[in-house]
């Protein structure tokens, strides 16, 4: 999944989770920060077993312009 905002997530994400996040973003019409927080929450709640095999999980925020 590509998140087309000013954020970069180095986290593997399933198609199922990408769909849930897409629906959340469309339904809520919310700001970028909330979408990213929801994505991380969904990832941790629905796919915790992958954390064992993922040595690096990062989320970065570029400065606002």
N, CA, C and O atoms as a CHARMM CRD file, in Angstrom:
* protein
*
  260
    1    1 UNK  N      0.85000  -1.18500   0.00000 PROA 1      0.00000
    2    1 UNK  CA     0.00000   0.00000   0.00000 PROA 1      0.00000
    3    1 UNK  C      0.88400   1.23300   0.00000 PROA 1      0.00000
    4    1 UNK  O      1.86800   1.29100   0.73800 PROA 1      0.00000
    5    2 UNK  N      0.55500   2.19300  -0.79800 PROA 2      0.00000
    6    2 UNK  CA     1.26900   3.46400  -0.81000 PROA 2      0.00000
    7    2 UNK  C      0.38500   4.48700  -0.11500 PROA 2      0.00000
    8    2 UNK  O     -0.79000   4.64100  -0.44800 PROA 2      0.00000
    9    3 UNK  N      0.96400   5.17800   0.84800 PROA 3      0.00000
   10    3 UNK  CA     0.21500   6.22500   1.54100 PROA 3      0.00000
   11    3 UNK  C      0.65900   7.55800   0.94300 PROA 3      0.00000
   12    3 UNK  O      1.77700   8.00100   1.20500 PROA 3      0.00000
   13    4 UNK  N     -0.18300   8.19900   0.15400 PROA 4      0.00000
   14    4 UNK  CA     0.23700   9.36900  -0.61700 PROA 4      0.00000
   15    4 UNK  C      0.17100  10.67400   0.16900 PROA 4      0.00000
   16    4 UNK  O     -0.36500  11.67200  -0.31200 PROA 4      0.00000
   17    5 UNK  N      0.71100  10.65900   1.36400 PROA 5      0.00000
   18    5 UNK  CA     0.75000  11.87400   2.16300 PROA 5      0.00000
   19    5 UNK  C      2.20500  12.23000   2.42500 PROA 5      0.00000
   20    5 UNK  O      3.08900  11.79200   1.68900 PROA 5      0.00000
   21    6 UNK  N      2.45900  12.99500   3.43300 PROA 6      0.00000
   22    6 UNK  CA     3.82300  13.36400   3.76200 PROA 6      0.00000
   23    6 UNK  C      4.44700  12.36900   4.72800 PROA 6      0.00000
   24    6 UNK  O      5.46200  12.66900   5.35600 PROA 6      0.00000
   25    7 UNK  N      3.85700  11.19800   4.85200 PROA 7      0.00000
   26    7 UNK  CA     4.33600  10.16500   5.75700 PROA 7      0.00000
   27    7 UNK  C      4.93300   9.01900   4.96000 PROA 7      0.00000
   28    7 UNK  O      4.57700   8.79000   3.80400 PROA 7      0.00000
   29    8 UNK  N      5.84400   8.30700   5.60000 PROA 8      0.00000
   30    8 UNK  CA     6.38300   7.09500   4.98700 PROA 8      0.00000
   31    8 UNK  C      6.32700   5.99800   6.03200 PROA 8      0.00000
   32    8 UNK  O      6.84900   6.15500   7.13500 PROA 8      0.00000
   33    9 UNK  N      5.69800   4.89700   5.68600 PROA 9      0.00000
   34    9 UNK  CA     5.61100   3.76700   6.60900 PROA 9      0.00000
   35    9 UNK  C      6.41300   2.61500   6.04100 PROA 9      0.00000
   36    9 UNK  O      6.16700   2.17800   4.91600 PROA 9      0.00000
   37   10 UNK  N      7.36000   2.12600   6.80100 PROA 10     0.00000
   38   10 UNK  CA     8.15600   0.97300   6.38800 PROA 10     0.00000
   39   10 UNK  C      7.59400  -0.25600   7.09700 PROA 10     0.00000
   40   10 UNK  O      8.26000  -0.88500   7.91900 PROA 10     0.00000
   41   11 UNK  N      6.35200  -0.57600   6.75300 PROA 11     0.00000
   42   11 UNK  CA     5.63000  -1.65600   7.42000 PROA 11     0.00000
   43   11 UNK  C      4.93600  -2.48700   6.34800 PROA 11     0.00000
   44   11 UNK  O      4.21100  -1.93500   5.51900 PROA 11     0.00000
   45   12 UNK  N      5.14400  -3.81800   6.34600 PROA 12     0.00000
   46   12 UNK  CA     4.39000  -4.63300   5.39400 PROA 12     0.00000
   47   12 UNK  C      2.90700  -4.59300   5.75100 PROA 12     0.00000
   48   12 UNK  O      2.54600  -4.60600   6.92700 PROA 12     0.00000
   49   13 UNK  N      2.06400  -4.54500   4.74800 PROA 13     0.00000
   50   13 UNK  CA     0.63200  -4.40700   5.01900 PROA 13     0.00000
   51   13 UNK  C     -0.12900  -5.30200   4.03700 PROA 13     0.00000
   52   13 UNK  O      0.18700  -5.34000   2.84800 PROA 13     0.00000
   53   14 UNK  N     -1.11000  -6.00400   4.53500 PROA 14     0.00000
   54   14 UNK  CA    -1.87300  -6.92100   3.68500 PROA 14     0.00000
   55   14 UNK  C     -2.91200  -6.15600   2.87200 PROA 14     0.00000
   56   14 UNK  O     -3.27100  -5.02500   3.20000 PROA 14     0.00000
   57   15 UNK  N     -3.38600  -6.79700   1.80400 PROA 15     0.00000
   58   15 UNK  CA    -4.44100  -6.18400   0.99500 PROA 15     0.00000
   59   15 UNK  C     -5.70700  -5.98300   1.80800 PROA 15     0.00000
   60   15 UNK  O     -6.40900  -4.98700   1.63500 PROA 15     0.00000
   61   16 UNK  N     -5.99700  -6.92000   2.69100 PROA 16     0.00000
   62   16 UNK  CA    -7.17800  -6.81300   3.54500 PROA 16     0.00000
   63   16 UNK  C     -7.09100  -5.57800   4.43800 PROA 16     0.00000
   64   16 UNK  O     -8.05300  -4.82000   4.56200 PROA 16     0.00000
   65   17 UNK  N     -5.93800  -5.38800   5.05200 PROA 17     0.00000
   66   17 UNK  CA    -5.75500  -4.23300   5.93000 PROA 17     0.00000
   67   17 UNK  C     -5.74200  -2.93700   5.12600 PROA 17     0.00000
   68   17 UNK  O     -6.26500  -1.92000   5.58100 PROA 17     0.00000
   69   18 UNK  N     -5.15200  -2.96800   3.94400 PROA 18     0.00000
   70   18 UNK  CA    -5.14500  -1.78400   3.08400 PROA 18     0.00000
   71   18 UNK  C     -6.57700  -1.38300   2.72600 PROA 18     0.00000
   72   18 UNK  O     -6.90200  -0.19600   2.69500 PROA 18     0.00000
   73   19 UNK  N     -7.42500  -2.36800   2.45700 PROA 19     0.00000
   74   19 UNK  CA    -8.82700  -2.08700   2.15700 PROA 19     0.00000
   75   19 UNK  C     -9.55400  -1.46400   3.33300 PROA 19     0.00000
   76   19 UNK  O    -10.32500  -0.52000   3.16500 PROA 19     0.00000
   77   20 UNK  N     -9.30600  -1.99700   4.53300 PROA 20     0.00000
   78   20 UNK  CA    -9.93800  -1.43200   5.72900 PROA 20     0.00000
   79   20 UNK  C     -9.50800   0.01400   5.93600 PROA 20     0.00000
   80   20 UNK  O    -10.32900   0.87200   6.26000 PROA 20     0.00000
   81   21 UNK  N     -8.22000   0.27800   5.74900 PROA 21     0.00000
   82   21 UNK  CA    -7.71200   1.63400   5.92100 PROA 21     0.00000
   83   21 UNK  C     -8.30500   2.57200   4.87900 PROA 21     0.00000
   84   21 UNK  O     -8.65200   3.71200   5.18800 PROA 21     0.00000
   85   22 UNK  N     -8.42000   2.09300   3.65200 PROA 22     0.00000
   86   22 UNK  CA    -9.00500   2.90300   2.59100 PROA 22     0.00000
   87   22 UNK  C    -10.45300   3.26200   2.91600 PROA 22     0.00000
   88   22 UNK  O    -10.86800   4.40900   2.75100 PROA 22     0.00000
   89   23 UNK  N    -11.21800   2.27100   3.38000 PROA 23     0.00000
   90   23 UNK  CA   -12.60800   2.53100   3.76700 PROA 23     0.00000
   91   23 UNK  C    -12.68200   3.51800   4.91800 PROA 23     0.00000
   92   23 UNK  O    -13.53100   4.41000   4.92000 PROA 23     0.00000
   93   24 UNK  N    -11.80300   3.36600   5.89300 PROA 24     0.00000
   94   24 UNK  CA   -11.77600   4.28700   7.03800 PROA 24     0.00000
   95   24 UNK  C    -11.52800   5.71300   6.55300 PROA 24     0.00000
   96   24 UNK  O    -12.21700   6.64700   6.96400 PROA 24     0.00000
   97   25 UNK  N    -10.54200   5.87000   5.67800 PROA 25     0.00000
   98   25 UNK  CA   -10.19500   7.20300   5.19300 PROA 25     0.00000
   99   25 UNK  C    -11.36000   7.82300   4.42900 PROA 25     0.00000
  100   25 UNK  O    -11.63800   9.01200   4.58500 PROA 25     0.00000
  101   26 UNK  N    -12.04400   7.03100   3.60400 PROA 26     0.00000
  102   26 UNK  CA   -13.16800   7.55500   2.82500 PROA 26     0.00000
  103   26 UNK  C    -14.36800   7.86600   3.71300 PROA 26     0.00000
  104   26 UNK  O    -15.02800   8.89000   3.53900 PROA 26     0.00000
  105   27 UNK  N    -14.64500   6.98100   4.66400 PROA 27     0.00000
  106   27 UNK  CA   -15.80300   7.17500   5.53600 PROA 27     0.00000
  107   27 UNK  C    -15.62800   8.37400   6.46100 PROA 27     0.00000
  108   27 UNK  O    -16.55400   9.15800   6.67000 PROA 27     0.00000
  109   28 UNK  N    -14.44800   8.49600   6.99700 PROA 28     0.00000
  110   28 UNK  CA   -14.22000   9.52300   8.00800 PROA 28     0.00000
  111   28 UNK  C    -13.84600  10.87400   7.41000 PROA 28     0.00000
  112   28 UNK  O    -14.02400  11.90800   8.05300 PROA 28     0.00000
  113   29 UNK  N    -13.33300  10.87200   6.19000 PROA 29     0.00000
  114   29 UNK  CA   -12.83300  12.10000   5.56400 PROA 29     0.00000
  115   29 UNK  C    -12.03000  12.88900   6.59300 PROA 29     0.00000
  116   29 UNK  O    -12.29400  14.06200   6.85600 PROA 29     0.00000
  117   30 UNK  N    -11.05300  12.21200   7.15700 PROA 30     0.00000
  118   30 UNK  CA   -10.31200  12.76100   8.28000 PROA 30     0.00000
  119   30 UNK  C     -8.93800  13.27400   7.85700 PROA 30     0.00000
  120   30 UNK  O     -8.54000  13.13900   6.70000 PROA 30     0.00000
  121   31 UNK  N     -8.23500  13.85200   8.79300 PROA 31     0.00000
  122   31 UNK  CA    -6.92300  14.40200   8.48000 PROA 31     0.00000
  123   31 UNK  C     -5.86700  13.30000   8.38700 PROA 31     0.00000
  124   31 UNK  O     -6.09200  12.16900   8.81500 PROA 31     0.00000
  125   32 UNK  N     -4.72500  13.64800   7.82600 PROA 32     0.00000
  126   32 UNK  CA    -3.67800  12.67200   7.55800 PROA 32     0.00000
  127   32 UNK  C     -3.14600  12.01600   8.82800 PROA 32     0.00000
  128   32 UNK  O     -2.87700  10.81500   8.84200 PROA 32     0.00000
  129   33 UNK  N     -2.99500  12.79300   9.88500 PROA 33     0.00000
  130   33 UNK  CA    -2.46800  12.24500  11.12700 PROA 33     0.00000
  131   33 UNK  C     -3.36800  11.14300  11.67000 PROA 33     0.00000
  132   33 UNK  O     -2.87700  10.10900  12.12500 PROA 33     0.00000
  133   34 UNK  N     -4.66400  11.35200  11.62600 PROA 34     0.00000
  134   34 UNK  CA    -5.61000  10.34900  12.11700 PROA 34     0.00000
  135   34 UNK  C     -5.57200   9.08500  11.27200 PROA 34     0.00000
  136   34 UNK  O     -5.68600   7.97900  11.79900 PROA 34     0.00000
  137   35 UNK  N     -5.41200   9.24400   9.96500 PROA 35     0.00000
  138   35 UNK  CA    -5.34600   8.07700   9.08800 PROA 35     0.00000
  139   35 UNK  C     -4.11300   7.24300   9.41200 PROA 35     0.00000
  140   35 UNK  O     -4.19500   6.01600   9.47200 PROA 35     0.00000
  141   36 UNK  N     -2.98300   7.88700   9.62000 PROA 36     0.00000
  142   36 UNK  CA    -1.75300   7.15600   9.92800 PROA 36     0.00000
  143   36 UNK  C     -1.86600   6.46400  11.27600 PROA 36     0.00000
  144   36 UNK  O     -1.46400   5.30800  11.40800 PROA 36     0.00000
  145   37 UNK  N     -2.40200   7.14000  12.27000 PROA 37     0.00000
  146   37 UNK  CA    -2.57700   6.51200  13.58400 PROA 37     0.00000
  147   37 UNK  C     -3.51600   5.32100  13.48700 PROA 37     0.00000
  148   37 UNK  O     -3.27000   4.28400  14.10200 PROA 37     0.00000
  149   38 UNK  N     -4.58400   5.46200  12.72200 PROA 38     0.00000
  150   38 UNK  CA    -5.52400   4.35300  12.54600 PROA 38     0.00000
  151   38 UNK  C     -4.85200   3.19200  11.81700 PROA 38     0.00000
  152   38 UNK  O     -5.08600   2.03100  12.15300 PROA 38     0.00000
  153   39 UNK  N     -4.02000   3.49700  10.82100 PROA 39     0.00000
  154   39 UNK  CA    -3.30900   2.44500  10.08800 PROA 39     0.00000
  155   39 UNK  C     -2.40500   1.65300  11.01600 PROA 39     0.00000
  156   39 UNK  O     -2.38000   0.42400  10.96800 PROA 39     0.00000
  157   40 UNK  N     -1.66700   2.35200  11.85500 PROA 40     0.00000
  158   40 UNK  CA    -0.77800   1.66200  12.78900 PROA 40     0.00000
  159   40 UNK  C     -1.57000   0.84200  13.79700 PROA 40     0.00000
  160   40 UNK  O     -1.17700  -0.27300  14.13900 PROA 40     0.00000
  161   41 UNK  N     -2.68000   1.38800  14.27100 PROA 41     0.00000
  162   41 UNK  CA    -3.52300   0.65600  15.22000 PROA 41     0.00000
  163   41 UNK  C     -4.08700  -0.60300  14.58300 PROA 41     0.00000
  164   41 UNK  O     -4.03300  -1.68000  15.17600 PROA 41     0.00000
  165   42 UNK  N     -4.63200  -0.46900  13.36700 PROA 42     0.00000
  166   42 UNK  CA    -5.18100  -1.63300  12.66900 PROA 42     0.00000
  167   42 UNK  C     -4.10000  -2.68700  12.45200 PROA 42     0.00000
  168   42 UNK  O     -4.34400  -3.88100  12.62500 PROA 42     0.00000
  169   43 UNK  N     -2.90700  -2.23800  12.07100 PROA 43     0.00000
  170   43 UNK  CA    -1.81300  -3.17500  11.81300 PROA 43     0.00000
  171   43 UNK  C     -1.46800  -3.95600  13.07300 PROA 43     0.00000
  172   43 UNK  O     -1.34200  -5.18000  13.03700 PROA 43     0.00000
  173   44 UNK  N     -1.31900  -3.25400  14.17500 PROA 44     0.00000
  174   44 UNK  CA    -0.93800  -3.91600  15.42300 PROA 44     0.00000
  175   44 UNK  C     -2.04100  -4.83000  15.93900 PROA 44     0.00000
  176   44 UNK  O     -1.75100  -5.87000  16.53100 PROA 44     0.00000
  177   45 UNK  N     -3.30500  -4.45800  15.72500 PROA 45     0.00000
  178   45 UNK  CA    -4.41500  -5.27400  16.21300 PROA 45     0.00000
  179   45 UNK  C     -4.67200  -6.49600  15.33400 PROA 45     0.00000
  180   45 UNK  O     -5.02900  -7.55600  15.84900 PROA 45     0.00000
  181   46 UNK  N     -4.49700  -6.36800  14.02900 PROA 46     0.00000
  182   46 UNK  CA    -4.91600  -7.45500  13.14700 PROA 46     0.00000
  183   46 UNK  C     -3.79000  -8.37800  12.70200 PROA 46     0.00000
  184   46 UNK  O     -4.05800  -9.50700  12.29100 PROA 46     0.00000
  185   47 UNK  N     -2.56000  -7.94000  12.77000 PROA 47     0.00000
  186   47 UNK  CA    -1.46700  -8.76100  12.26500 PROA 47     0.00000
  187   47 UNK  C     -0.26500  -8.75900  13.20600 PROA 47     0.00000
  188   47 UNK  O      0.85500  -8.51700  12.75500 PROA 47     0.00000
  189   48 UNK  N     -0.46100  -9.01900  14.49300 PROA 48     0.00000
  190   48 UNK  CA     0.66600  -8.92100  15.43400 PROA 48     0.00000
  191   48 UNK  C      1.75200  -9.95600  15.19500 PROA 48     0.00000
  192   48 UNK  O      2.90600  -9.72400  15.55600 PROA 48     0.00000
  193   49 UNK  N      1.41800 -11.08600  14.59900 PROA 49     0.00000
  194   49 UNK  CA     2.42200 -12.12700  14.38400 PROA 49     0.00000
  195   49 UNK  C      3.52300 -11.66400  13.43900 PROA 49     0.00000
  196   49 UNK  O      4.64500 -12.16300  13.52400 PROA 49     0.00000
  197   50 UNK  N      3.23800 -10.73500  12.54900 PROA 50     0.00000
  198   50 UNK  CA     4.25900 -10.26200  11.61500 PROA 50     0.00000
  199   50 UNK  C      5.32400  -9.43000  12.30800 PROA 50     0.00000
  200   50 UNK  O      6.42700  -9.28300  11.78100 PROA 50     0.00000
  201   51 UNK  N      5.02100  -8.88700  13.47000 PROA 51     0.00000
  202   51 UNK  CA     6.00700  -8.07000  14.16300 PROA 51     0.00000
  203   51 UNK  C      7.24900  -8.87800  14.50500 PROA 51     0.00000
  204   51 UNK  O      8.35500  -8.33900  14.53500 PROA 51     0.00000
  205   52 UNK  N      7.07400 -10.15700  14.76000 PROA 52     0.00000
  206   52 UNK  CA     8.20000 -11.02000  15.08900 PROA 52     0.00000
  207   52 UNK  C      9.16500 -11.10300  13.90700 PROA 52     0.00000
  208   52 UNK  O     10.37900 -11.18100  14.09900 PROA 52     0.00000
  209   53 UNK  N      8.62900 -11.08600  12.69100 PROA 53     0.00000
  210   53 UNK  CA     9.44200 -11.24500  11.49300 PROA 53     0.00000
  211   53 UNK  C      9.80700  -9.91300  10.85000 PROA 53     0.00000
  212   53 UNK  O     10.42800  -9.89600   9.78700 PROA 53     0.00000
  213   54 UNK  N      9.44200  -8.82300  11.45700 PROA 54     0.00000
  214   54 UNK  CA     9.71500  -7.50100  10.89700 PROA 54     0.00000
  215   54 UNK  C     10.71500  -6.79200  11.80200 PROA 54     0.00000
  216   54 UNK  O     10.33500  -6.25900  12.84500 PROA 54     0.00000
  217   55 UNK  N     11.98100  -6.78100  11.41600 PROA 55     0.00000
  218   55 UNK  CA    12.98900  -6.21000  12.29600 PROA 55     0.00000
  219   55 UNK  C     12.90500  -4.69700  12.43200 PROA 55     0.00000
  220   55 UNK  O     13.40300  -4.13100  13.40500 PROA 55     0.00000
  221   56 UNK  N     12.28000  -4.04400  11.46800 PROA 56     0.00000
  222   56 UNK  CA    12.27000  -2.58900  11.51300 PROA 56     0.00000
  223   56 UNK  C     10.89500  -2.06700  11.13100 PROA 56     0.00000
  224   56 UNK  O     10.39400  -2.35700  10.04500 PROA 56     0.00000
  225   57 UNK  N     10.29800  -1.31500  12.00500 PROA 57     0.00000
  226   57 UNK  CA     9.02600  -0.65400  11.70900 PROA 57     0.00000
  227   57 UNK  C      9.24000   0.82300  11.99800 PROA 57     0.00000
  228   57 UNK  O      9.54300   1.20000  13.12900 PROA 57     0.00000
  229   58 UNK  N      9.08500   1.64900  10.99000 PROA 58     0.00000
  230   58 UNK  CA     9.29800   3.07500  11.18500 PROA 58     0.00000
  231   58 UNK  C      8.14600   3.85200  10.57900 PROA 58     0.00000
  232   58 UNK  O      7.54200   3.42300   9.59600 PROA 58     0.00000
  233   59 UNK  N      7.85600   4.95800  11.15000 PROA 59     0.00000
  234   59 UNK  CA     6.89300   5.89500  10.57400 PROA 59     0.00000
  235   59 UNK  C      7.50800   7.26900  10.74300 PROA 59     0.00000
  236   59 UNK  O      7.85000   7.66500  11.85700 PROA 59     0.00000
  237   60 UNK  N      7.64900   7.98500   9.66900 PROA 60     0.00000
  238   60 UNK  CA     8.29000   9.29000   9.74200 PROA 60     0.00000
  239   60 UNK  C      7.33900  10.38900   9.33500 PROA 60     0.00000
  240   60 UNK  O      6.37900  10.16200   8.60000 PROA 60     0.00000
  241   61 UNK  N      7.61400  11.56600   9.81400 PROA 61     0.00000
  242   61 UNK  CA     6.79200  12.72900   9.50700 PROA 61     0.00000
  243   61 UNK  C      7.70000  13.80500   8.95300 PROA 61     0.00000
  244   61 UNK  O      8.64000  14.24200   9.61700 PROA 61     0.00000
  245   62 UNK  N      7.42100  14.22400   7.75200 PROA 62     0.00000
  246   62 UNK  CA     8.18200  15.32900   7.18800 PROA 62     0.00000
  247   62 UNK  C      7.58300  16.63100   7.68700 PROA 62     0.00000
  248   62 UNK  O      6.38200  16.70100   7.94800 PROA 62     0.00000
  249   63 UNK  N      8.39700  17.65200   7.82200 PROA 63     0.00000
  250   63 UNK  CA     7.86600  18.94900   8.28500 PROA 63     0.00000
  251   63 UNK  C      6.79900  19.47700   7.33400 PROA 63     0.00000
  252   63 UNK  O      6.88800  19.30000   6.11900 PROA 63     0.00000
  253   64 UNK  N      5.80500  20.11500   7.89600 PROA 64     0.00000
  254   64 UNK  CA     4.76400  20.74400   7.07000 PROA 64     0.00000
  255   64 UNK  C      5.34800  21.94500   6.35100 PROA 64     0.00000
  256   64 UNK  O      6.23300  22.63600   6.85600 PROA 64     0.00000
  257   65 UNK  N      4.82400  22.17100   5.15700 PROA 65     0.00000
  258   65 UNK  CA     5.29200  23.33200   4.38000 PROA 65     0.00000
  259   65 UNK  C      4.26300  24.41700   4.39700 PROA 65     0.00000
  260   65 UNK  O      4.47100  25.47400   3.80100 PROA 65     0.00000
